[in-house]
Structure formats: structure tokens, C-alpha cells
């Protein structure tokens, strides 16, 4: 197959443009990135399913502490493995063109580790642990931070955050969502660490 020839028909590109927040050119660029993860496999089948381990080699996911969670949320087979359409959906949702409400919805699902449609103490603890990485908080600091988050955002005092409450807190501190789910542009480890610390400091000040 010629290197400059698209694997998609004009109709397919139009459909992808209609269903995402991307232009046709951006769709092709996303496929170029997807194909680079497994050139032979995707070269033979433009919508081949790639294993999560391969998807996590994408630089922006590789450095993201929630990379595996992102793969699972966008995987149509719910096992982390992704087709190009799954990958395109992922790239689209976290692109600059996607509405903030769409980003918030997916961030909530990524942070909802137990899948109960609430961000409870266990979920929040896992979120903080992933954001801090090797710089783990002491148990006292962890409890203090989680309590501050709940004091700030748990409006009905049920000990967990609903999606509406989550939207409320990230409208005041976008770092809370962005540091875990921003994958459309490359972030190096130092910038990600700085952003994680910003979120945590905000929690301590609340």
C-alpha cells in the first residue's frame, strides 16, 4: 500500500468527522498514530484491535498514571484492548475541541474504579495514590486530603461524590480532571508531577 494513500474512503472520513470532534485531517493523523503502534497489523486491517499493552506505548498514555483506566473506559470490549475507533474516540474526547462536559463525564468514569457511579473514599484514595506515584502521602495526610475534598464537594454529605458534585469541584479546579486525563498533547514527567502537586495543594487548602 502506498505510503501517502489513505486506508479510508471519503464517506468513512466524513462519518468519523461527524461522530467526533476532529476534522478529516485530524482523523487521518490519529490513524497514523494508531498505525505506528503496530504497522504490520494495522496496515492489513485499518481497524485492527490492539492489546492494551500496545496502546499504552502511545507516549501520552505511557506517562499518564491513569493510562490503563483510560484504555478500559474506551475499549469497546471492556478489556482495555482498543480498535482504531476506540482509539479515535479516546483522542477525540480529550482533544481541545471536545466540550468540557464531555471531558468531565469521561474523567468521572476513569476515576470511578469500582464502577458504582460514585467517587467514594476508596476511589479517591486510588486517584491520589496514582497522582502522587512514588511520593506517597502518609496515612494522616491522605485522610486529611480526602476529607478536604469531601468537605468541599460532597454537598449531600453521603460520603461520596456524585457526577454532579464532581462537575462542581472540577469547575473550580480543572487540574483535578486534567492531570489524570489530558492525553491529547505530550506531557513530560516533570510537568505532570507539577500539575499533580497543584491539585493536591488545592485539596489541602480547601
Buried (B, 14 or more C-beta within 10 A) or exposed (E): EEEEEBBBEEEBBEEBBEEBBBEBEBBBEBBEBBBEBBEEEBEEEBBBBBBBEBBBEBEBBEBBBBBBBBBBBBBEEEEBBBBBBBBBBBBBBBBEEBEEEBBBBBBBBBBBBEEEEBBBBEBBBBBBEBBBEEEEBEEEBBEBBBBBBBEBBBEEEEEBBBBEBBBBBBEEBBBBBBBBBBBBEEBEEEEBBEBBBBBBEBBEEB
